[in-house]
Amino acid sequence: METQILGCSRGSLARAKQYIEEGEIVAFHTETVYGLGANAFSDEAVLKIFALKGRPSDNPLIVHVHRDYDISALIGGEPPYAAALRAAFLPGPLTMVYPSAGKVSKYVSCGLGSLAVRVPSSPTAQAFLREVDLPVAAPSANLSKHVSPVTARHVYDDFNGKIPLILDGGACTGGIESTVLDCTGEVPQILREGLVTREMIASVAGDCLVYRLRAGERPKSPGMAYKHYAPRCKTAPCRSAAEAAELYRAELQAGGAPCILAERGVAEELSGYDVLDLGGTGEEMARNLYALLREGENRATLLIGVEPRLRGGVMAGVMNRWKRAFGETS
């Protein structure tokens, strides 16, 4: 199979629609990361996503729709706060989990009685979803456990020859996956932290909880279990510039090619080393993290990650991904 990377044009959108209707997989740009999309009504198409990614069968998917799509037929109702959250944050990087009406493939939710729905703000995603005009089940467009893709080339590197089309919308500006919010209870509860923060949600809904997966429990959302976002080179987490420098020198002495990933202040302290500057703000770190993890794996035998010191806001989501990328699951 030839994999094409095409911009968002009338012709490419028509081709994408045909592929989706035929049960094929189409990768598409969103504001967070690229998605690997299939017709959510088709068991065969949804199962093809799991097979392509090597994704665990108990890791549920998110359904993507355009801003005017009527989701009432897909969900079994919603609490009053959900409408206010939709008005405040959608289209945008927020996934909302509702009771499922059982209309999409049972494999989307992996046997759970809920359905995760997202309305991305990316113009490319909106144009694609309007063209197909049906719910598109889509996880991130990377091989399972690999770093999520924020450019079309990242998708191509993982799936060249395996999917027919990548809709190129440029680099993703958000950089980490959407916040996933459980809206099945009286109080909204974050299942996966992201760009829409607990404080932002609470300011609209009045309150917001953050769920932590318990040992042995099935994941209710993507990104809650398993090692994720991992580069293909060796990794080493550390907490200071001095520790990073020590690890760096040891790898050099062993004949390797080390590289350090660190927030701006620490990167400046390590100016004599091969350092990737993660950024100085939470938004910068979210936008840069996956791109730099992919860059690091291509130039280093050991990628040394200095844990960012910044906290608050989107850093909860950044740190969730950082810890998983560097092998820390707590």
N, C-alpha and C positions, 0 to 999 in steps of 0.2 A: 504494500500500500504506500502511495506517495502522500506525504504530509505537506500541505501547503500552509504558508503563513500569509494571510490576506488582510488588508485594511478593511474598515467598515464601509462598504459600498453597497449599492443596490444589488449588484451581481453576487457579491460574497454573501450577503444576507439571504438571498434566494437559495444559494447553494447550501448554506447552513440549515435553512428550513427543510430542504429536501433530505439532507443527511439525518436530521432529527426524526423526520417522519419515517425514514427507512430503518430506524433503530440504531443508527450510528452514533458515535460520540463526537462532540464538537467542543473544543476548548475556547474559552472566551474571557475577555478582560473584565475585571470588576475594579472598584476603587480600592479593594483590600489586597487580594491576590487573584491570579488567574484561576478559573474554574473549569472542571471537566464535566461537561453537561450531557444529559440524556433525557429522553422523554420519561417523565415521572410516572406516566400511566402504564408504561411497558415493563413487565417483569424482565423480559429478555434484555432490554436496553440497560436497565438499572443493574442487573447482575453483571453485565459487561463492564461497568465501571469498577466493581469490586475486583473482577478478574484482571483488568488492565493495571490497576494500582497495586494489586497484591494486598488489598485492604481487608482487615479482619471483618468477618461477617456479622459481628455484633456492634459495629461502629456506625451509627446512623448517619444518614445524609441530610442535607438541607435542600428544600425546594425553593427555586428562584422564580419570581414572577415580575412582570412589568408593573408600573405604578398604578395602572387603571384596571388591573386584573381583579376580578371579584373572587376573593378567597373564601367567601362564606360557604361555598359548596364543598370546600376542602377541609374545613375545620368544624368542630362540634361546639361552637360558641366561644365567647371570650369574656373576661371580667371587664368591668367599667374602665379600669385604668389602662387597658390595652389600647383602646381607641385614642386616648390622650397621648400615649407613647408613640403610636403610629403617626399621629399628626406632628409630633415634635421631632421625630428622628428619621422618618422614612420619606423618600428613598434615602438610604444611608447604611452604614456598617453595623446594623442591628438585626439579628435573627431572633424571631419570636416563636416560642414553642407553645402550641395550642393542643387541646384534645383533637384527635384526628377523626374525620368523618369516614375514613376508610375508603376514600375514592382513588388514591394513588396506589401504586404498587406496594404490596406489603413489605417488600425488601427495602424500601426507602427508610422506614423507621425501625427495621430489624426486629419486628415483633412487638415493639412498644405501642402503647395506645395513644401516642402523641405524634405531632407533625411539626417540624421546624420549617418556618417560612421566612424568606428574605426578599427584600426589594432593593437591589443594588442601585446606587446613584450614577455609576459609570454610564456615559452616553452610549458606549459600545454595547454594554450589557442591556441597557434599555432598548436599543434598536434591535438587538438579537431577540430579546424576549418578546417584543411586540411582533416581530416577524413570525415567530413560531406560535405565539399566542396560546401557549399551554405551559403548565408547570414543568420546569426543568430541574431535575435532581442533579446537584453538582457539589462534589467535594473539591478541595484544592487540586490543581492539575499537576501533581507531582507523584512519583512513585511513593508508595507507603513508606513512612519514616524518613524520607529524604526532605531536604529543605523545601519549603513552599516556594512557588514561582511568582516572581513579580515582573517578569518580562516574557514576551512571546518566545524568545530564544531559550529561556529556562524550560518552558514547556516542551519545546522542540528537542532539547537535550535529553529529556526523560521519555518522550513518546514518538520520536521520529520513526515513521514506518508503521505505527500502531493506531493512529487516528488520522482521519482524512483532512481535517481543517483546524487551524488556530486563527481566531479572529483577533487581530492585533490592535489594541487600543493604546499602545505605549506602555511606559513604566507605570506600575500601580503607585498611587500617591499615598495610600494609607499604610500599606506595607505589612500589616499583620491581619489575621482573619477577623471576621466580625465578632462582636459580642453576642453570645447566645443567652437568651433570657427566657426562663421558664415562666409562662403566663397561665399556668393551669391552676394556680392557687390564689388565695386571697391577697398575697403579697408577692410581687415579682421577685424572682431569684436568679441570679447570674450563674449559669452553668459553665460558661467559658468567658474569661475576661478579654476585652478588646478595646476598640477605639471609643465606644460609648461606655463611659465609666459608671460605677455604682452611684457616684454623687450626681451625675447627670440624670440618671434614671430616677433616683429618689427625689430630685427636685420637681419632677413631673408627677410621679406616682405616689409621693408622700413617704415611701419607704422602699428599701431594696435590700435583699439578703444576698449572700454569696455562698454557693454550695461547694462543699468539698467532698470528692469521691471517697467512699469508704472502701477498705480492703475487701476484695471479693465481690463488690457490687458492679452490676452492669452499667456501662456508661450511658447517660441520657443524652449526650451531645458529642459531636466530634471534638477531638482534642482533649478529652478528659482522661484517657488511659493510653498506655503504650508509650514507647519512646517516639518522639516526633521531631521534625525539623532538623534532623541530624546531617551535618556534612559528611562526606565520604572519607575524609582524612581522619587521622587521630585527633582527639580533642583533649584539652586539659583545662578545667576551670580553676580560677584562683581569685584572690581577694585584694591584691595590691600590686602596684607597679614593681616593687622589689621581688615579689614572688614570681611575677611574670618574667622578669629579667633572668632570674635563676633558671627557670624552666627553659627559656629561650637559649641560654648559653649551653645547657646540657644537651639540647637537641642538636645544636650546631656541632658540638664536640662528638656527637654520635654519627655525624655525617648527614644529618637531616636538614630540612629547610623549614625552620619555624616561622610563624607569623602570629602577631598578637592582635586581638580584637578588643578595643577598649573605648569607653566614652571619652569625650574630647579632653577633659582635664588630665586624665591618665595618659592618653595618647601623647599629649604634649610633654609629659614627664619622660616618655620613652622615645623621644625624637630620634635617637641614634639607632633604633631597631626598626625592623620591618613591621609597621603598625597600620592597621585599618581603623580609621576614625569613625566610631559609631554615631557620633553627634553629641550635641550639648543639651538638647531638650528632649522631653519624652516623645514628642511628635517626630523629631528627627531620628531618634533611635528606632521608633516603630517603622518609619519609612525605610531606613537603611539596613535593618538587621538581616533580612533574608538575602538581599543582594550581596552584602558583605560576607555572609556565611558561604554563599556560592562562590564568590571570588576567592575566599580563603581556601576552600577545598581544592581549587584549581592551581594554587601557587604554593601550598604548604604541605609538608609531611605531618606537621603538628600545628594545629590551630589552638592558640592559648587564649582563653576568654577571661578577661578581668571583669568580675561582676560589677555592673553599674552601681554607683552609690545613690543616684537620684531615685526618689520614691514619690508616690502620689500620682493621681491622674491616670494617664494611659500606661504608666510604668508597671502597673499590676499586670497588664496584658503582655508588655514587653518582657518582664521577668518570667512570666509563665513560659514563654517560648524560649528565652535564653537558657533557663534551667533544663528544659527538655533537650535543647540542642547540644548542651554540654553534659548530658547524662545525669542530671539531677532531677528527680521526679517529685520531690517534696514541694 
